[in-house]
Each structure stands twice: as C-alpha cells, then as structure tokens.
C-alpha cells in the first residue's frame, strides 16, 4: 500500500512537471506569468459560444445582496461597472457560455446584443425564423436562437468584455464596442460603461515582420507620454486652450486627433510607444486607456512596440497585466522579455533589410526604466537601469554581432527607454531643441550610457520629461561623436505641458539605408503644423555625426 502511494505521488509529480513544461513551451516568450495576472482580465476561450448575458448588482450594506458568481454556471467580467466609486454598491456583467459541441437542443445561443431603453425592432433571421428580443438589466437586449446552422458560426457571440468611456475602442480582431453605454443607472451612464462583444472565433493574427522599404527608407515615429485616461480625460496646460474658438479641450480626443493627423501625413513604418501611454491616476480601467493608444495603429496596420513609464501601472493593472494585453494585440511586437531580467519589457525588435533577406538592418533595443527610486533616502526621484538589464543588453548585442556582420549593407543599432539617463543633465554637451525643465533622471548612475556606447548604439531616445525635446551629443575620450541622447517630447494633453507655452509634439527618425543615414525632426500639434522642427542628420555612413558635420 505504501509503495503504491509513493508510486502514485511520483506519477503526479511527473505529470505536474510535464504540465509546467508545456506551459513554458506554449509561452513563446519563455516568461511564465503568474495566474493572478489574469484574474483581472476577461478569459476568452476558443470553441465557446455565449448563451446568456446579464448584469448583477450587490450592496455591502445588505446581507442578502451578493455579487458572488457560480463558476459552474456563469463567467464574470471582473470590472465593477461603477469603477469602485459606488461606495456601497457594485455591479458586474456576467455571461454564460458553452462549448459548441456540448450544446443541447434546448440551449439557446446569443447571436445579437443591443443596448437601449426600447425594444429593438424584431426581424427574421436568414433562415426565416422570427426571433424576439429578450430583455436583461442595464438596457441589454439579447437575440437568442436554439437552432444552429453552419452559416451561424460567425454570427454567434463568443465572448464579452467591458470597457469605459465615450471614446472606448477595441483593437482586437473580431471585437465590437456597443455604441451605447449600459443603462443600469445614472452612474453607469456617466462612466460610459460599455459592452464589447466578439463574434465567431477570429484567426490568430501573425506577428508583423518590419522590413526596410524597397527604396531603402524606413521611418520610426516615437509616441512619448500620451497620458490617456479612462474616458475623455482632462486637458493640462493646453496650448492653445481652445484649438477652435468655442471648442472645449478634451484631453484624449485632442491627443488622438493630433496623432491620427501625423500618422496620415508622415506614414511611419513603425511606432515606438515610449512609456506613460496610460495616465495612471485617471485610469481606473487601464485596459480602456491602453486600447486607445494602439487602435489608430491597428487600423492602419502599422507595427508597434511599447515600453512602460512610471504612470502606466498606477491604474488598476500591473506592468505584467498590461504586457499580457499588449502581447496579444494585432501588429504588436511588444514582449515581456526574459524573466530573470529586472522589469517587464526588455526586448529587441529587428527590422529586416529590403527584399527577401533574412538579415537585420536595424535593431531596436527596448528596456524598462522602471518607476520610482527604491532608495529615496540616498537617491531621490526615479529608478534606473539595473545590472541584470545591462548584462542582458550587452550579451544580446554581442551575440548578434556575427549575424549582423553577415548583412551586405550597413547595420544600425538604437535604444528606447522612458526615464532619461543621468548624462542628459550634462549642459556642456552640444544639444539642439527645447531644454525647458530640469531633467528628472535618476540620482544613481548605473553606467548604462557607457554600455550603449560600447555596443555601438547610435542613439537612445526617451520620454518622461514632457517639455524637454532636445537631442544631446555625447563624445568619447578622443572627442569623437559617440552617442546621441534624445527626448521624444510629450504628445499627450492629459500630462503636464507648462513652462512657457509648450506645444505638444512628436519626434520622428527617418532612415535612408542607401547612404546609412538617419535624420530626426519633430512635428507640432499647433502653430507650424506642417513644418519639421529642429531637423538634423544624426547618423551618416552608419556612424554618429555631430553638428559640425551637418551640411
């Protein structure tokens, strides 16, 4: 008996080990995220259809009012429709679902969902069956059918989510935000709590492969400090206060309208979101804010990569949870990075050469610069790049050198972070652009600038300080140009923008691989909107070039 128990225990241990190994293998980032990360996110399973949707409310003052859910019967979207502002009341969207192959003849499948005060107009389905609308709390109306046809598979609602704000969008494939907020009460209407639905089981989108264009050109747009909120947001220090006389400034719509204009005019090949996409203090649902930051890119099929700033995880989601969302979004090349490296979001993006070559022409290093100092007594202010990150960066750069040397043209390296390096403070260096506030670099210097130079990085670009937008040239011991250190310049109206009439802006890096050249410039939201501000060549012949060499 004892031997049998031991043998059974060993077998269970082996099975558990195999299961864990499978989890690691299935996670192509080789980063196993704890189960708690997914607790605040909706679960979407292939092969399921939604059979019912409802809203439940509960009160902490009543012993008979509970929002507990029976997991065998219902799934709940773990978002309080009052965004935890109801003090004593909470409300949640719940839905039932079932595997398609397990549907019984008596089961009904939701094929449409609408929100409104009045009963939607009834109509026959494509098979001639008349289906009446069924009412649920919150102004929800469901159209359910017991009959299943092969042609119905893409009409069936397969998952439900909740987003917030009059400007809520959903960039995920197959998802649609219902354009009317839930009508539970005045609070859900004020918060614009919205249901987003997915129909069918959309195919997994392939990760894009950025590549130099046939003419040898490639343009990167850096979006720094968008500071998007749950809802429309509040403008801080807008210049001008009213872009059109009588038109009230709403932070997120104005920010996104600015970004959209530049996307269409500049047509970048790649976008780097360099942190503080989410305005933490006004983002009680960070998912809604994050979705807005990428929807314009997804609509235009532009690949992008994101790192985090000090505000992104001050809302309701951690860095791990935000990256879990980003990794699954269309056209996103964002990844969590190695688990044994400090931070979330240390990774590279390789831009392949023109044509069909498998060789990289540009390598972008993206690193998590963390948030606030872990040692405020000795080093006040902000955090710094850690030794494990520097080791990862150097090891990665050195491991790629042989492969990059095989490329028949010039290969270039660059880096993006959120918080500036201490060397951004050196006013003895040449710089061009606005230096309008004291750089809020960390008090501790971990030596990352030296590592960048040692590994041949041509420029590093950050965000964080909204009204600094300069590029500063660092020189080596022989006084030769060795590294450009740039700011993106704050783009979002939800973040501060004071200090003397600062106009929001966006930085671009325009590469021409034929001569191995890169030009950088900025575009403004107001004023000289068509002009390229502080345009200068920072790389020529694949090497760093100083101002004296710009002609």
TARAGI-V571860 format. One record per backbone hydrogen bond with DSSP energy under -0.5 kcal/mol. NH is the residue of the N-H (numbers start at 1). CO is the residue of the C=O. E is the energy in kcal/mol with one decimal. If there is no record, write none. Layout:
BEGIN
NH | CO | E
NH | CO | E
END
This chain:
BEGIN
5 | 1 | -2.2
6 | 2 | -2.4
7 | 3 | -3.0
8 | 4 | -2.6
9 | 5 | -2.6
10 | 6 | -2.6
11 | 7 | -2.4
12 | 8 | -2.6
13 | 9 | -2.2
14 | 10 | -2.5
15 | 11 | -2.6
16 | 12 | -2.6
17 | 13 | -2.4
18 | 14 | -2.7
19 | 15 | -2.6
20 | 16 | -2.4
21 | 17 | -2.4
22 | 18 | -2.5
23 | 19 | -1.9
24 | 20 | -2.0
25 | 21 | -2.7
26 | 22 | -3.0
27 | 23 | -1.5
28 | 26 | -1.2
30 | 27 | -2.8
33 | 31 | -0.8
37 | 34 | -1.8
38 | 35 | -1.1
39 | 36 | -1.0
40 | 37 | -0.7
41 | 38 | -1.2
44 | 42 | -0.5
45 | 43 | -0.5
48 | 45 | -1.1
49 | 98 | -2.4
50 | 157 | -3.1
51 | 96 | -2.4
52 | 96 | -1.2
54 | 94 | -2.6
56 | 92 | -2.5
58 | 90 | -2.3
60 | 88 | -2.8
62 | 59 | -1.0
65 | 62 | -0.8
66 | 64 | -0.6
71 | 69 | -1.0
73 | 70 | -1.7
74 | 70 | -3.2
75 | 95 | -2.8
77 | 93 | -2.6
78 | 76 | -0.7
79 | 77 | -3.0
81 | 91 | -3.0
83 | 80 | -2.7
85 | 82 | -1.7
88 | 86 | -3.0
89 | 86 | -1.4
90 | 58 | -2.3
92 | 56 | -2.5
94 | 54 | -2.7
94 | 92 | -0.5
95 | 75 | -2.9
96 | 52 | -2.3
98 | 49 | -2.3
100 | 47 | -2.3
102 | 99 | -1.5
103 | 100 | -1.4
107 | 104 | -1.3
109 | 145 | -2.8
110 | 50 | -2.9
111 | 109 | -0.5
111 | 143 | -2.9
112 | 143 | -1.2
114 | 141 | -2.4
116 | 139 | -2.4
123 | 131 | -0.6
125 | 129 | -2.9
128 | 125 | -2.6
131 | 123 | -1.0
131 | 129 | -0.5
132 | 130 | -0.5
134 | 142 | -3.0
136 | 140 | -2.9
139 | 136 | -0.7
140 | 136 | -0.7
140 | 137 | -0.7
141 | 114 | -3.0
142 | 134 | -2.9
143 | 112 | -2.4
144 | 132 | -0.5
144 | 142 | -0.6
145 | 109 | -2.2
152 | 149 | -1.7
153 | 150 | -1.2
155 | 152 | -1.6
156 | 152 | -1.9
157 | 110 | -2.8
158 | 156 | -0.5
158 | 198 | -2.8
159 | 198 | -1.1
161 | 196 | -2.3
163 | 194 | -2.4
165 | 191 | -1.0
165 | 192 | -1.0
168 | 165 | -1.6
175 | 172 | -1.7
176 | 197 | -2.4
178 | 176 | -0.5
178 | 195 | -3.0
182 | 193 | -3.4
183 | 138 | -3.0
189 | 185 | -1.7
190 | 186 | -2.2
191 | 187 | -2.3
193 | 188 | -2.2
194 | 163 | -3.5
196 | 161 | -2.6
197 | 176 | -2.7
198 | 159 | -2.2
199 | 174 | -1.6
200 | 156 | -2.6
210 | 208 | -0.6
212 | 352 | -3.0
213 | 217 | -2.3
216 | 213 | -2.5
218 | 511 | -1.8
220 | 509 | -2.9
221 | 270 | -2.6
222 | 220 | -0.5
222 | 507 | -2.6
223 | 221 | -0.6
223 | 272 | -2.7
224 | 222 | -0.8
225 | 275 | -1.6
227 | 276 | -2.8
228 | 277 | -2.7
230 | 282 | -2.3
231 | 164 | -0.6
231 | 229 | -0.9
235 | 249 | -0.6
236 | 493 | -2.6
247 | 244 | -3.0
248 | 246 | -0.7
250 | 248 | -0.6
251 | 249 | -0.5
252 | 232 | -3.0
254 | 250 | -2.3
255 | 251 | -2.5
256 | 252 | -2.9
257 | 253 | -2.1
258 | 254 | -1.9
259 | 255 | -2.3
260 | 256 | -2.7
261 | 257 | -2.0
262 | 258 | -1.9
263 | 259 | -2.5
264 | 260 | -2.0
265 | 261 | -2.1
266 | 262 | -3.1
267 | 262 | -0.6
267 | 263 | -1.5
269 | 219 | -2.1
270 | 219 | -1.5
271 | 303 | -1.6
272 | 221 | -2.7
273 | 271 | -0.6
273 | 305 | -2.8
274 | 223 | -1.8
274 | 272 | -0.9
275 | 307 | -0.5
279 | 228 | -3.2
280 | 278 | -1.4
282 | 279 | -2.1
283 | 280 | -1.7
288 | 285 | -0.7
289 | 285 | -1.2
290 | 286 | -3.0
291 | 287 | -2.5
292 | 288 | -1.3
293 | 289 | -1.3
294 | 290 | -0.8
294 | 291 | -0.8
295 | 291 | -1.7
296 | 292 | -0.6
297 | 294 | -0.5
298 | 294 | -2.6
299 | 295 | -2.6
300 | 296 | -0.9
301 | 298 | -1.3
302 | 297 | -2.5
303 | 269 | -0.5
303 | 301 | -0.6
304 | 331 | -2.1
305 | 271 | -1.9
307 | 273 | -2.4
314 | 311 | -1.9
315 | 312 | -0.6
316 | 283 | -0.8
322 | 318 | -2.5
323 | 319 | -2.6
324 | 320 | -2.1
325 | 321 | -1.7
326 | 322 | -2.5
327 | 323 | -2.8
328 | 324 | -0.7
328 | 325 | -0.9
329 | 326 | -1.3
332 | 329 | -1.5
333 | 304 | -2.9
338 | 346 | -0.5
341 | 338 | -1.2
345 | 336 | -2.9
346 | 336 | -0.9
347 | 345 | -0.7
347 | 366 | -2.2
349 | 364 | -2.1
351 | 349 | -0.5
351 | 362 | -3.1
352 | 210 | -2.4
352 | 350 | -0.7
353 | 359 | -2.5
357 | 354 | -1.0
361 | 351 | -3.4
362 | 351 | -1.9
363 | 412 | -2.2
364 | 349 | -2.9
365 | 363 | -0.6
365 | 414 | -2.7
366 | 347 | -2.9
366 | 364 | -0.6
367 | 416 | -2.0
369 | 308 | -0.6
369 | 367 | -0.7
373 | 381 | -2.2
378 | 375 | -0.5
379 | 375 | -3.3
382 | 380 | -0.7
383 | 371 | -2.0
389 | 386 | -0.7
390 | 386 | -2.1
391 | 387 | -2.6
392 | 388 | -2.2
393 | 389 | -2.9
394 | 390 | -2.7
395 | 391 | -2.8
396 | 392 | -2.6
397 | 393 | -2.7
398 | 394 | -2.6
399 | 395 | -2.1
400 | 396 | -1.3
401 | 397 | -0.7
401 | 398 | -0.5
402 | 398 | -0.5
404 | 400 | -2.6
405 | 401 | -2.2
406 | 402 | -0.8
406 | 403 | -0.7
407 | 404 | -1.3
412 | 361 | -2.3
413 | 456 | -0.5
414 | 363 | -2.2
415 | 459 | -2.1
416 | 365 | -2.6
417 | 461 | -2.1
424 | 421 | -2.0
425 | 422 | -1.9
426 | 423 | -1.5
427 | 425 | -1.2
429 | 426 | -1.4
432 | 471 | -2.0
436 | 467 | -0.6
441 | 439 | -1.0
442 | 420 | -0.7
443 | 382 | -0.5
446 | 444 | -0.7
451 | 447 | -1.6
452 | 448 | -2.4
453 | 449 | -2.0
454 | 450 | -2.5
455 | 451 | -1.7
456 | 453 | -1.5
457 | 452 | -2.6
458 | 413 | -2.6
459 | 413 | -0.6
460 | 484 | -2.4
461 | 415 | -2.1
462 | 486 | -2.2
463 | 418 | -2.0
465 | 463 | -2.5
466 | 464 | -1.0
468 | 465 | -1.2
469 | 434 | -2.3
469 | 467 | -0.5
470 | 434 | -0.8
471 | 432 | -2.1
472 | 485 | -3.1
473 | 430 | -2.7
474 | 472 | -0.5
474 | 483 | -3.2
476 | 480 | -2.6
479 | 476 | -2.1
482 | 474 | -3.0
483 | 474 | -1.6
484 | 458 | -2.0
485 | 472 | -3.2
486 | 460 | -2.9
486 | 484 | -0.5
487 | 470 | -1.4
488 | 462 | -2.1
490 | 466 | -2.7
491 | 224 | -2.2
492 | 225 | -1.8
494 | 226 | -0.7
495 | 492 | -0.7
502 | 497 | -0.7
505 | 490 | -1.8
506 | 523 | -1.8
507 | 222 | -0.9
508 | 521 | -2.9
509 | 220 | -2.6
510 | 519 | -3.4
511 | 218 | -3.3
511 | 509 | -0.6
512 | 517 | -3.0
513 | 216 | -3.3
516 | 512 | -0.7
517 | 512 | -2.7
518 | 539 | -2.1
519 | 510 | -2.5
520 | 536 | -2.6
521 | 508 | -1.5
522 | 533 | -1.7
523 | 506 | -2.2
524 | 528 | -0.5
525 | 504 | -2.4
528 | 526 | -0.8
529 | 527 | -2.3
531 | 528 | -1.0
533 | 522 | -2.8
533 | 531 | -0.7
535 | 532 | -0.6
536 | 520 | -2.2
538 | 518 | -2.3
538 | 536 | -0.5
539 | 518 | -1.6
540 | 543 | -2.3
541 | 515 | -1.5
542 | 516 | -2.9
543 | 540 | -1.4
545 | 538 | -2.4
549 | 546 | -1.4
550 | 547 | -1.4
551 | 549 | -0.7
END
